Amino acid sequence: MKIRNHEKVELCCDIADAMLNLDGYHIQMVTDEHGNESYNDDDQDRFNLIYGAVMEILEDARERANNE
C-alpha cells in the first residue's frame, strides 16, 4: 500500500497521540495568548519521541517492501 507523505505524517501523529494518551501519565496542555492549545514541554518531548519511533518503523517497512 502506498501512502502519500502528508498521510504518513497524519498517521504518525494519530498513533503518537494515541500512545501518549495510553501511557498512564497525566498530559498537561497549555494555551497561548491566541487560544491555541499545545502540550507542555515535557509532554511535547514525549510526543516527539513516540512520533519519531513510529515514523522510523513506517520508513523501515517501506524500505523492506521496496526491496522485495
CHARMM internal coordinates of N, CA and C (Angstrom, degrees):
IC EDIT
DIST 1 N 1 CA 1.4474
DIST 1 CA 1 C 1.5223
ANGL 1 N 1 CA 1 C 108.54
DIST 1 C 2 N 1.2969
ANGL 1 CA 1 C 2 N 116.49
DIHE 1 N 1 CA 1 C 2 N 130.85
DIST 2 N 2 CA 1.4662
ANGL 1 C 2 N 2 CA 121.72
DIHE 1 CA 1 C 2 N 2 CA 177.23
DIST 2 CA 2 C 1.5225
ANGL 2 N 2 CA 2 C 108.73
DIHE 1 C 2 N 2 CA 2 C -100.85
DIST 2 C 3 N 1.3258
ANGL 2 CA 2 C 3 N 114.44
DIHE 2 N 2 CA 2 C 3 N 131.53
DIST 3 N 3 CA 1.4579
ANGL 2 C 3 N 3 CA 119.25
DIHE 2 CA 2 C 3 N 3 CA 173.40
DIST 3 CA 3 C 1.5174
ANGL 3 N 3 CA 3 C 108.33
DIHE 2 C 3 N 3 CA 3 C -122.73
DIST 3 C 4 N 1.3170
ANGL 3 CA 3 C 4 N 114.81
DIHE 3 N 3 CA 3 C 4 N 146.43
DIST 4 N 4 CA 1.4615
ANGL 3 C 4 N 4 CA 120.19
DIHE 3 CA 3 C 4 N 4 CA 179.69
DIST 4 CA 4 C 1.5257
ANGL 4 N 4 CA 4 C 109.73
DIHE 3 C 4 N 4 CA 4 C -75.42
DIST 4 C 5 N 1.3223
ANGL 4 CA 4 C 5 N 115.94
DIHE 4 N 4 CA 4 C 5 N 160.46
DIST 5 N 5 CA 1.4574
ANGL 4 C 5 N 5 CA 120.93
DIHE 4 CA 4 C 5 N 5 CA -175.70
DIST 5 CA 5 C 1.5253
ANGL 5 N 5 CA 5 C 112.16
DIHE 4 C 5 N 5 CA 5 C -56.72
DIST 5 C 6 N 1.3351
ANGL 5 CA 5 C 6 N 117.52
DIHE 5 N 5 CA 5 C 6 N -44.25
DIST 6 N 6 CA 1.4720
ANGL 5 C 6 N 6 CA 119.06
DIHE 5 CA 5 C 6 N 6 CA -178.80
DIST 6 CA 6 C 1.5278
ANGL 6 N 6 CA 6 C 111.14
DIHE 5 C 6 N 6 CA 6 C -66.03
DIST 6 C 7 N 1.3238
ANGL 6 CA 6 C 7 N 117.39
DIHE 6 N 6 CA 6 C 7 N -30.51
DIST 7 N 7 CA 1.4615
ANGL 6 C 7 N 7 CA 120.46
DIHE 6 CA 6 C 7 N 7 CA 176.47
DIST 7 CA 7 C 1.5274
ANGL 7 N 7 CA 7 C 110.60
DIHE 6 C 7 N 7 CA 7 C -70.10
DIST 7 C 8 N 1.3283
ANGL 7 CA 7 C 8 N 116.20
DIHE 7 N 7 CA 7 C 8 N -37.75
DIST 8 N 8 CA 1.4620
ANGL 7 C 8 N 8 CA 121.08
DIHE 7 CA 7 C 8 N 8 CA 178.30
DIST 8 CA 8 C 1.5215
ANGL 8 N 8 CA 8 C 110.31
DIHE 7 C 8 N 8 CA 8 C -65.02
DIST 8 C 9 N 1.3222
ANGL 8 CA 8 C 9 N 117.61
DIHE 8 N 8 CA 8 C 9 N -43.33
DIST 9 N 9 CA 1.4623
ANGL 8 C 9 N 9 CA 121.99
DIHE 8 CA 8 C 9 N 9 CA 178.52
DIST 9 CA 9 C 1.5258
ANGL 9 N 9 CA 9 C 109.82
DIHE 8 C 9 N 9 CA 9 C -62.43
DIST 9 C 10 N 1.3242
ANGL 9 CA 9 C 10 N 116.53
DIHE 9 N 9 CA 9 C 10 N -45.14
DIST 10 N 10 CA 1.4651
ANGL 9 C 10 N 10 CA 120.54
DIHE 9 CA 9 C 10 N 10 CA 179.33
DIST 10 CA 10 C 1.5259
ANGL 10 N 10 CA 10 C 111.05
DIHE 9 C 10 N 10 CA 10 C -62.69
DIST 10 C 11 N 1.3237
ANGL 10 CA 10 C 11 N 117.20
DIHE 10 N 10 CA 10 C 11 N -42.61
DIST 11 N 11 CA 1.4588
ANGL 10 C 11 N 11 CA 121.44
DIHE 10 CA 10 C 11 N 11 CA 178.28
DIST 11 CA 11 C 1.5250
ANGL 11 N 11 CA 11 C 110.72
DIHE 10 C 11 N 11 CA 11 C -62.28
DIST 11 C 12 N 1.3237
ANGL 11 CA 11 C 12 N 117.39
DIHE 11 N 11 CA 11 C 12 N -45.66
DIST 12 N 12 CA 1.4648
ANGL 11 C 12 N 12 CA 121.19
DIHE 11 CA 11 C 12 N 12 CA 178.57
DIST 12 CA 12 C 1.5272
ANGL 12 N 12 CA 12 C 110.91
DIHE 11 C 12 N 12 CA 12 C -61.23
DIST 12 C 13 N 1.3128
ANGL 12 CA 12 C 13 N 117.58
DIHE 12 N 12 CA 12 C 13 N -41.34
DIST 13 N 13 CA 1.4649
ANGL 12 C 13 N 13 CA 121.27
DIHE 12 CA 12 C 13 N 13 CA 178.12
DIST 13 CA 13 C 1.5268
ANGL 13 N 13 CA 13 C 110.91
DIHE 12 C 13 N 13 CA 13 C -63.56
DIST 13 C 14 N 1.3218
ANGL 13 CA 13 C 14 N 116.53
DIHE 13 N 13 CA 13 C 14 N -44.24
DIST 14 N 14 CA 1.4631
ANGL 13 C 14 N 14 CA 120.59
DIHE 13 CA 13 C 14 N 14 CA 179.84
DIST 14 CA 14 C 1.5263
ANGL 14 N 14 CA 14 C 111.31
DIHE 13 C 14 N 14 CA 14 C -62.63
DIST 14 C 15 N 1.3365
ANGL 14 CA 14 C 15 N 116.57
DIHE 14 N 14 CA 14 C 15 N -44.08
DIST 15 N 15 CA 1.4647
ANGL 14 C 15 N 15 CA 120.30
DIHE 14 CA 14 C 15 N 15 CA 179.72
DIST 15 CA 15 C 1.5312
ANGL 15 N 15 CA 15 C 110.24
DIHE 14 C 15 N 15 CA 15 C -67.03
DIST 15 C 16 N 1.3171
ANGL 15 CA 15 C 16 N 117.62
DIHE 15 N 15 CA 15 C 16 N -44.38
DIST 16 N 16 CA 1.4681
ANGL 15 C 16 N 16 CA 121.10
DIHE 15 CA 15 C 16 N 16 CA 179.59
DIST 16 CA 16 C 1.5233
ANGL 16 N 16 CA 16 C 110.72
DIHE 15 C 16 N 16 CA 16 C -61.24
DIST 16 C 17 N 1.3230
ANGL 16 CA 16 C 17 N 117.04
DIHE 16 N 16 CA 16 C 17 N -42.67
DIST 17 N 17 CA 1.4603
ANGL 16 C 17 N 17 CA 121.19
DIHE 16 CA 16 C 17 N 17 CA 179.09
DIST 17 CA 17 C 1.5292
ANGL 17 N 17 CA 17 C 110.36
DIHE 16 C 17 N 17 CA 17 C -63.25
DIST 17 C 18 N 1.3233
ANGL 17 CA 17 C 18 N 117.20
DIHE 17 N 17 CA 17 C 18 N -43.87
DIST 18 N 18 CA 1.4692
ANGL 17 C 18 N 18 CA 121.03
DIHE 17 CA 17 C 18 N 18 CA 179.28
DIST 18 CA 18 C 1.5279
ANGL 18 N 18 CA 18 C 110.54
DIHE 17 C 18 N 18 CA 18 C -63.46
DIST 18 C 19 N 1.3168
ANGL 18 CA 18 C 19 N 117.43
DIHE 18 N 18 CA 18 C 19 N -44.17
DIST 19 N 19 CA 1.4638
ANGL 18 C 19 N 19 CA 120.79
DIHE 18 CA 18 C 19 N 19 CA 179.93
DIST 19 CA 19 C 1.5254
ANGL 19 N 19 CA 19 C 111.15
DIHE 18 C 19 N 19 CA 19 C -65.86
DIST 19 C 20 N 1.3088
ANGL 19 CA 19 C 20 N 117.13
DIHE 19 N 19 CA 19 C 20 N -38.01
DIST 20 N 20 CA 1.4588
ANGL 19 C 20 N 20 CA 121.44
DIHE 19 CA 19 C 20 N 20 CA 178.36
DIST 20 CA 20 C 1.5299
ANGL 20 N 20 CA 20 C 110.22
DIHE 19 C 20 N 20 CA 20 C -62.49
DIST 20 C 21 N 1.3249
ANGL 20 CA 20 C 21 N 116.19
DIHE 20 N 20 CA 20 C 21 N -39.88
DIST 21 N 21 CA 1.4616
ANGL 20 C 21 N 21 CA 120.71
DIHE 20 CA 20 C 21 N 21 CA 179.92
DIST 21 CA 21 C 1.5158
ANGL 21 N 21 CA 21 C 112.61
DIHE 20 C 21 N 21 CA 21 C -73.84
DIST 21 C 22 N 1.3235
ANGL 21 CA 21 C 22 N 117.88
DIHE 21 N 21 CA 21 C 22 N -21.19
DIST 22 N 22 CA 1.4633
ANGL 21 C 22 N 22 CA 121.44
DIHE 21 CA 21 C 22 N 22 CA -178.01
DIST 22 CA 22 C 1.5224
ANGL 22 N 22 CA 22 C 113.84
DIHE 21 C 22 N 22 CA 22 C -92.71
DIST 22 C 23 N 1.3239
ANGL 22 CA 22 C 23 N 118.78
DIHE 22 N 22 CA 22 C 23 N -10.99
DIST 23 N 23 CA 1.4612
ANGL 22 C 23 N 23 CA 119.64
DIHE 22 CA 22 C 23 N 23 CA -171.53
DIST 23 CA 23 C 1.5252
ANGL 23 N 23 CA 23 C 114.63
DIHE 22 C 23 N 23 CA 23 C -78.55
DIST 23 C 24 N 1.3162
ANGL 23 CA 23 C 24 N 117.88
DIHE 23 N 23 CA 23 C 24 N -3.45
DIST 24 N 24 CA 1.4560
ANGL 23 C 24 N 24 CA 121.07
DIHE 23 CA 23 C 24 N 24 CA 173.59
DIST 24 CA 24 C 1.5188
ANGL 24 N 24 CA 24 C 115.89
DIHE 23 C 24 N 24 CA 24 C 90.09
DIST 24 C 25 N 1.3105
ANGL 24 CA 24 C 25 N 117.86
DIHE 24 N 24 CA 24 C 25 N -6.78
DIST 25 N 25 CA 1.4557
ANGL 24 C 25 N 25 CA 120.82
DIHE 24 CA 24 C 25 N 25 CA 178.30
DIST 25 CA 25 C 1.5301
ANGL 25 N 25 CA 25 C 109.95
DIHE 24 C 25 N 25 CA 25 C -88.28
DIST 25 C 26 N 1.3207
ANGL 25 CA 25 C 26 N 115.44
DIHE 25 N 25 CA 25 C 26 N 145.62
DIST 26 N 26 CA 1.4638
ANGL 25 C 26 N 26 CA 119.92
DIHE 25 CA 25 C 26 N 26 CA 176.48
DIST 26 CA 26 C 1.5285
ANGL 26 N 26 CA 26 C 109.11
DIHE 25 C 26 N 26 CA 26 C -68.92
DIST 26 C 27 N 1.2997
ANGL 26 CA 26 C 27 N 117.42
DIHE 26 N 26 CA 26 C 27 N 131.74
DIST 27 N 27 CA 1.4647
ANGL 26 C 27 N 27 CA 122.57
DIHE 26 CA 26 C 27 N 27 CA 179.39
DIST 27 CA 27 C 1.5213
ANGL 27 N 27 CA 27 C 108.38
DIHE 26 C 27 N 27 CA 27 C -97.71
DIST 27 C 28 N 1.3127
ANGL 27 CA 27 C 28 N 115.85
DIHE 27 N 27 CA 27 C 28 N 127.38
DIST 28 N 28 CA 1.4551
ANGL 27 C 28 N 28 CA 120.51
DIHE 27 CA 27 C 28 N 28 CA 178.53
DIST 28 CA 28 C 1.5222
ANGL 28 N 28 CA 28 C 109.48
DIHE 27 C 28 N 28 CA 28 C -105.43
DIST 28 C 29 N 1.3113
ANGL 28 CA 28 C 29 N 114.32
DIHE 28 N 28 CA 28 C 29 N 124.53
DIST 29 N 29 CA 1.4569
ANGL 28 C 29 N 29 CA 120.82
DIHE 28 CA 28 C 29 N 29 CA 176.89
DIST 29 CA 29 C 1.5229
ANGL 29 N 29 CA 29 C 108.39
DIHE 28 C 29 N 29 CA 29 C -101.56
DIST 29 C 30 N 1.3184
ANGL 29 CA 29 C 30 N 115.63
DIHE 29 N 29 CA 29 C 30 N 146.97
DIST 30 N 30 CA 1.4620
ANGL 29 C 30 N 30 CA 121.46
DIHE 29 CA 29 C 30 N 30 CA 175.28
DIST 30 CA 30 C 1.5278
ANGL 30 N 30 CA 30 C 107.88
DIHE 29 C 30 N 30 CA 30 C -121.56
DIST 30 C 31 N 1.3068
ANGL 30 CA 30 C 31 N 115.52
DIHE 30 N 30 CA 30 C 31 N 149.46
DIST 31 N 31 CA 1.4637
ANGL 30 C 31 N 31 CA 122.05
DIHE 30 CA 30 C 31 N 31 CA 179.11
DIST 31 CA 31 C 1.5169
ANGL 31 N 31 CA 31 C 108.35
DIHE 30 C 31 N 31 CA 31 C -118.44
DIST 31 C 32 N 1.3417
ANGL 31 CA 31 C 32 N 115.70
DIHE 31 N 31 CA 31 C 32 N 127.11
DIST 32 N 32 CA 1.4708
ANGL 31 C 32 N 32 CA 118.49
DIHE 31 CA 31 C 32 N 32 CA 179.66
DIST 32 CA 32 C 1.5251
ANGL 32 N 32 CA 32 C 110.50
DIHE 31 C 32 N 32 CA 32 C -84.24
DIST 32 C 33 N 1.3151
ANGL 32 CA 32 C 33 N 115.86
DIHE 32 N 32 CA 32 C 33 N -179.11
DIST 33 N 33 CA 1.4672
ANGL 32 C 33 N 33 CA 120.99
DIHE 32 CA 32 C 33 N 33 CA -176.80
DIST 33 CA 33 C 1.5302
ANGL 33 N 33 CA 33 C 113.72
DIHE 32 C 33 N 33 CA 33 C -65.18
DIST 33 C 34 N 1.3386
ANGL 33 CA 33 C 34 N 117.19
DIHE 33 N 33 CA 33 C 34 N -14.68
DIST 34 N 34 CA 1.4673
ANGL 33 C 34 N 34 CA 121.39
DIHE 33 CA 33 C 34 N 34 CA 178.82
DIST 34 CA 34 C 1.5188
ANGL 34 N 34 CA 34 C 112.13
DIHE 33 C 34 N 34 CA 34 C -98.31
DIST 34 C 35 N 1.3300
ANGL 34 CA 34 C 35 N 116.55
DIHE 34 N 34 CA 34 C 35 N 2.66
DIST 35 N 35 CA 1.4563
ANGL 34 C 35 N 35 CA 120.98
DIHE 34 CA 34 C 35 N 35 CA 178.77
DIST 35 CA 35 C 1.5230
ANGL 35 N 35 CA 35 C 114.17
DIHE 34 C 35 N 35 CA 35 C 87.01
DIST 35 C 36 N 1.3399
ANGL 35 CA 35 C 36 N 117.63
DIHE 35 N 35 CA 35 C 36 N 6.83
DIST 36 N 36 CA 1.4681
ANGL 35 C 36 N 36 CA 121.22
DIHE 35 CA 35 C 36 N 36 CA 179.17
DIST 36 CA 36 C 1.5229
ANGL 36 N 36 CA 36 C 109.72
DIHE 35 C 36 N 36 CA 36 C -80.25
DIST 36 C 37 N 1.3341
ANGL 36 CA 36 C 37 N 115.85
DIHE 36 N 36 CA 36 C 37 N 131.39
DIST 37 N 37 CA 1.4571
ANGL 36 C 37 N 37 CA 120.91
DIHE 36 CA 36 C 37 N 37 CA 178.60
DIST 37 CA 37 C 1.5259
ANGL 37 N 37 CA 37 C 110.50
DIHE 36 C 37 N 37 CA 37 C -96.18
DIST 37 C 38 N 1.3205
ANGL 37 CA 37 C 38 N 115.07
DIHE 37 N 37 CA 37 C 38 N 143.24
DIST 38 N 38 CA 1.4613
ANGL 37 C 38 N 38 CA 120.93
DIHE 37 CA 37 C 38 N 38 CA 175.35
DIST 38 CA 38 C 1.5202
ANGL 38 N 38 CA 38 C 108.00
DIHE 37 C 38 N 38 CA 38 C -151.91
DIST 38 C 39 N 1.3381
ANGL 38 CA 38 C 39 N 114.81
DIHE 38 N 38 CA 38 C 39 N 169.55
DIST 39 N 39 CA 1.4570
ANGL 38 C 39 N 39 CA 119.54
DIHE 38 CA 38 C 39 N 39 CA 175.58
DIST 39 CA 39 C 1.5227
ANGL 39 N 39 CA 39 C 109.60
DIHE 38 C 39 N 39 CA 39 C -71.85
DIST 39 C 40 N 1.3430
ANGL 39 CA 39 C 40 N 115.98
DIHE 39 N 39 CA 39 C 40 N 154.28
DIST 40 N 40 CA 1.4642
ANGL 39 C 40 N 40 CA 117.78
DIHE 39 CA 39 C 40 N 40 CA 171.50
DIST 40 CA 40 C 1.5300
ANGL 40 N 40 CA 40 C 107.86
DIHE 39 C 40 N 40 CA 40 C -70.24
DIST 40 C 41 N 1.3112
ANGL 40 CA 40 C 41 N 118.34
DIHE 40 N 40 CA 40 C 41 N 175.49
DIST 41 N 41 CA 1.4660
ANGL 40 C 41 N 41 CA 121.25
DIHE 40 CA 40 C 41 N 41 CA -173.48
DIST 41 CA 41 C 1.5286
ANGL 41 N 41 CA 41 C 113.05
DIHE 40 C 41 N 41 CA 41 C -59.93
DIST 41 C 42 N 1.3400
ANGL 41 CA 41 C 42 N 117.14
DIHE 41 N 41 CA 41 C 42 N -44.96
DIST 42 N 42 CA 1.4635
ANGL 41 C 42 N 42 CA 119.67
DIHE 41 CA 41 C 42 N 42 CA -179.28
DIST 42 CA 42 C 1.5213
ANGL 42 N 42 CA 42 C 112.00
DIHE 41 C 42 N 42 CA 42 C -64.70
DIST 42 C 43 N 1.3278
ANGL 42 CA 42 C 43 N 116.40
DIHE 42 N 42 CA 42 C 43 N -43.15
DIST 43 N 43 CA 1.4604
ANGL 42 C 43 N 43 CA 119.41
DIHE 42 CA 42 C 43 N 43 CA 179.64
DIST 43 CA 43 C 1.5227
ANGL 43 N 43 CA 43 C 111.68
DIHE 42 C 43 N 43 CA 43 C -69.61
DIST 43 C 44 N 1.3386
ANGL 43 CA 43 C 44 N 117.15
DIHE 43 N 43 CA 43 C 44 N -33.67
DIST 44 N 44 CA 1.4628
ANGL 43 C 44 N 44 CA 119.86
DIHE 43 CA 43 C 44 N 44 CA 175.67
DIST 44 CA 44 C 1.5243
ANGL 44 N 44 CA 44 C 110.37
DIHE 43 C 44 N 44 CA 44 C -64.54
DIST 44 C 45 N 1.3223
ANGL 44 CA 44 C 45 N 116.67
DIHE 44 N 44 CA 44 C 45 N -39.33
DIST 45 N 45 CA 1.4692
ANGL 44 C 45 N 45 CA 120.45
DIHE 44 CA 44 C 45 N 45 CA 176.27
DIST 45 CA 45 C 1.5205
ANGL 45 N 45 CA 45 C 111.10
DIHE 44 C 45 N 45 CA 45 C -61.71
DIST 45 C 46 N 1.3421
ANGL 45 CA 45 C 46 N 116.82
DIHE 45 N 45 CA 45 C 46 N -43.20
DIST 46 N 46 CA 1.4733
ANGL 45 C 46 N 46 CA 120.66
DIHE 45 CA 45 C 46 N 46 CA 178.23
DIST 46 CA 46 C 1.5229
ANGL 46 N 46 CA 46 C 110.29
DIHE 45 C 46 N 46 CA 46 C -63.17
DIST 46 C 47 N 1.3438
ANGL 46 CA 46 C 47 N 116.71
DIHE 46 N 46 CA 46 C 47 N -44.28
DIST 47 N 47 CA 1.4631
ANGL 46 C 47 N 47 CA 120.98
DIHE 46 CA 46 C 47 N 47 CA 178.26
DIST 47 CA 47 C 1.5212
ANGL 47 N 47 CA 47 C 110.37
DIHE 46 C 47 N 47 CA 47 C -59.10
DIST 47 C 48 N 1.3279
ANGL 47 CA 47 C 48 N 117.19
DIHE 47 N 47 CA 47 C 48 N -46.54
DIST 48 N 48 CA 1.4658
ANGL 47 C 48 N 48 CA 121.42
DIHE 47 CA 47 C 48 N 48 CA -178.57
DIST 48 CA 48 C 1.5256
ANGL 48 N 48 CA 48 C 111.55
DIHE 47 C 48 N 48 CA 48 C -61.96
DIST 48 C 49 N 1.3240
ANGL 48 CA 48 C 49 N 116.72
DIHE 48 N 48 CA 48 C 49 N -39.49
DIST 49 N 49 CA 1.4607
ANGL 48 C 49 N 49 CA 121.06
DIHE 48 CA 48 C 49 N 49 CA 178.37
DIST 49 CA 49 C 1.5288
ANGL 49 N 49 CA 49 C 110.73
DIHE 48 C 49 N 49 CA 49 C -62.74
DIST 49 C 50 N 1.3221
ANGL 49 CA 49 C 50 N 115.83
DIHE 49 N 49 CA 49 C 50 N -46.87
DIST 50 N 50 CA 1.4720
ANGL 49 C 50 N 50 CA 120.19
DIHE 49 CA 49 C 50 N 50 CA 179.27
DIST 50 CA 50 C 1.5263
ANGL 50 N 50 CA 50 C 110.30
DIHE 49 C 50 N 50 CA 50 C -64.96
DIST 50 C 51 N 1.3277
ANGL 50 CA 50 C 51 N 116.61
DIHE 50 N 50 CA 50 C 51 N -45.77
DIST 51 N 51 CA 1.4639
ANGL 50 C 51 N 51 CA 121.38
DIHE 50 CA 50 C 51 N 51 CA 179.54
DIST 51 CA 51 C 1.5290
ANGL 51 N 51 CA 51 C 110.29
DIHE 50 C 51 N 51 CA 51 C -56.01
DIST 51 C 52 N 1.3242
ANGL 51 CA 51 C 52 N 116.65
DIHE 51 N 51 CA 51 C 52 N -46.17
DIST 52 N 52 CA 1.4606
ANGL 51 C 52 N 52 CA 120.81
DIHE 51 CA 51 C 52 N 52 CA -179.51
DIST 52 CA 52 C 1.5134
ANGL 52 N 52 CA 52 C 112.18
DIHE 51 C 52 N 52 CA 52 C -61.42
DIST 52 C 53 N 1.3264
ANGL 52 CA 52 C 53 N 116.90
DIHE 52 N 52 CA 52 C 53 N -41.01
DIST 53 N 53 CA 1.4653
ANGL 52 C 53 N 53 CA 120.66
DIHE 52 CA 52 C 53 N 53 CA 178.93
DIST 53 CA 53 C 1.5183
ANGL 53 N 53 CA 53 C 110.88
DIHE 52 C 53 N 53 CA 53 C -65.26
DIST 53 C 54 N 1.3206
ANGL 53 CA 53 C 54 N 117.07
DIHE 53 N 53 CA 53 C 54 N -43.19
DIST 54 N 54 CA 1.4651
ANGL 53 C 54 N 54 CA 120.92
DIHE 53 CA 53 C 54 N 54 CA 179.37
DIST 54 CA 54 C 1.5237
ANGL 54 N 54 CA 54 C 110.50
DIHE 53 C 54 N 54 CA 54 C -64.21
DIST 54 C 55 N 1.3222
ANGL 54 CA 54 C 55 N 117.13
DIHE 54 N 54 CA 54 C 55 N -43.75
DIST 55 N 55 CA 1.4648
ANGL 54 C 55 N 55 CA 120.90
DIHE 54 CA 54 C 55 N 55 CA 179.46
DIST 55 CA 55 C 1.5276
ANGL 55 N 55 CA 55 C 110.37
DIHE 54 C 55 N 55 CA 55 C -61.70
DIST 55 C 56 N 1.3155
ANGL 55 CA 55 C 56 N 116.79
DIHE 55 N 55 CA 55 C 56 N -41.40
DIST 56 N 56 CA 1.4575
ANGL 55 C 56 N 56 CA 120.84
DIHE 55 CA 55 C 56 N 56 CA 179.28
DIST 56 CA 56 C 1.5299
ANGL 56 N 56 CA 56 C 111.34
DIHE 55 C 56 N 56 CA 56 C -63.24
DIST 56 C 57 N 1.3179
ANGL 56 CA 56 C 57 N 116.61
DIHE 56 N 56 CA 56 C 57 N -41.61
DIST 57 N 57 CA 1.4682
ANGL 56 C 57 N 57 CA 120.79
DIHE 56 CA 56 C 57 N 57 CA 177.75
DIST 57 CA 57 C 1.5214
ANGL 57 N 57 CA 57 C 110.29
DIHE 56 C 57 N 57 CA 57 C -61.69
DIST 57 C 58 N 1.3210
ANGL 57 CA 57 C 58 N 117.40
DIHE 57 N 57 CA 57 C 58 N -44.50
DIST 58 N 58 CA 1.4694
ANGL 57 C 58 N 58 CA 120.77
DIHE 57 CA 57 C 58 N 58 CA 179.55
DIST 58 CA 58 C 1.5264
ANGL 58 N 58 CA 58 C 111.21
DIHE 57 C 58 N 58 CA 58 C -65.23
DIST 58 C 59 N 1.3163
ANGL 58 CA 58 C 59 N 117.11
DIHE 58 N 58 CA 58 C 59 N -41.10
DIST 59 N 59 CA 1.4636
ANGL 58 C 59 N 59 CA 120.17
DIHE 58 CA 58 C 59 N 59 CA 179.04
DIST 59 CA 59 C 1.5275
ANGL 59 N 59 CA 59 C 111.30
DIHE 58 C 59 N 59 CA 59 C -65.09
DIST 59 C 60 N 1.3304
ANGL 59 CA 59 C 60 N 116.86
DIHE 59 N 59 CA 59 C 60 N -41.72
DIST 60 N 60 CA 1.4643
ANGL 59 C 60 N 60 CA 120.32
DIHE 59 CA 59 C 60 N 60 CA 177.30
DIST 60 CA 60 C 1.5224
ANGL 60 N 60 CA 60 C 111.10
DIHE 59 C 60 N 60 CA 60 C -62.12
DIST 60 C 61 N 1.3256
ANGL 60 CA 60 C 61 N 116.50
DIHE 60 N 60 CA 60 C 61 N -41.31
DIST 61 N 61 CA 1.4619
ANGL 60 C 61 N 61 CA 120.45
DIHE 60 CA 60 C 61 N 61 CA 179.50
DIST 61 CA 61 C 1.5313
ANGL 61 N 61 CA 61 C 110.39
DIHE 60 C 61 N 61 CA 61 C -65.76
DIST 61 C 62 N 1.3254
ANGL 61 CA 61 C 62 N 116.82
DIHE 61 N 61 CA 61 C 62 N -38.72
DIST 62 N 62 CA 1.4685
ANGL 61 C 62 N 62 CA 120.36
DIHE 61 CA 61 C 62 N 62 CA 178.54
DIST 62 CA 62 C 1.5208
ANGL 62 N 62 CA 62 C 110.87
DIHE 61 C 62 N 62 CA 62 C -64.32
DIST 62 C 63 N 1.3382
ANGL 62 CA 62 C 63 N 116.30
DIHE 62 N 62 CA 62 C 63 N -44.05
DIST 63 N 63 CA 1.4557
ANGL 62 C 63 N 63 CA 120.56
DIHE 62 CA 62 C 63 N 63 CA -179.98
DIST 63 CA 63 C 1.5302
ANGL 63 N 63 CA 63 C 111.08
DIHE 62 C 63 N 63 CA 63 C -62.84
DIST 63 C 64 N 1.3270
ANGL 63 CA 63 C 64 N 116.53
DIHE 63 N 63 CA 63 C 64 N -42.12
DIST 64 N 64 CA 1.4712
ANGL 63 C 64 N 64 CA 119.87
DIHE 63 CA 63 C 64 N 64 CA 178.30
DIST 64 CA 64 C 1.5304
ANGL 64 N 64 CA 64 C 111.26
DIHE 63 C 64 N 64 CA 64 C -63.50
DIST 64 C 65 N 1.3374
ANGL 64 CA 64 C 65 N 115.59
DIHE 64 N 64 CA 64 C 65 N -40.69
DIST 65 N 65 CA 1.4599
ANGL 64 C 65 N 65 CA 119.97
DIHE 64 CA 64 C 65 N 65 CA 179.97
DIST 65 CA 65 C 1.5290
ANGL 65 N 65 CA 65 C 110.58
DIHE 64 C 65 N 65 CA 65 C -66.08
DIST 65 C 66 N 1.3255
ANGL 65 CA 65 C 66 N 117.14
DIHE 65 N 65 CA 65 C 66 N -38.07
DIST 66 N 66 CA 1.4636
ANGL 65 C 66 N 66 CA 120.95
DIHE 65 CA 65 C 66 N 66 CA 179.33
DIST 66 CA 66 C 1.5285
ANGL 66 N 66 CA 66 C 112.67
DIHE 65 C 66 N 66 CA 66 C -70.24
DIST 66 C 67 N 1.3309
ANGL 66 CA 66 C 67 N 116.69
DIHE 66 N 66 CA 66 C 67 N -25.32
DIST 67 N 67 CA 1.4718
ANGL 66 C 67 N 67 CA 120.99
DIHE 66 CA 66 C 67 N 67 CA -179.23
DIST 67 CA 67 C 1.5156
ANGL 67 N 67 CA 67 C 113.06
DIHE 66 C 67 N 67 CA 67 C -87.46
DIST 67 C 68 N 1.3069
ANGL 67 CA 67 C 68 N 117.13
DIHE 67 N 67 CA 67 C 68 N -4.66
DIST 68 N 68 CA 1.4723
ANGL 67 C 68 N 68 CA 120.03
DIHE 67 CA 67 C 68 N 68 CA -179.78
DIST 68 CA 68 C 1.5147
ANGL 68 N 68 CA 68 C 111.88
DIHE 67 C 68 N 68 CA 68 C -87.46
END
COOR INIT
IC SEED 1 N 1 CA 1 C
IC BUILD
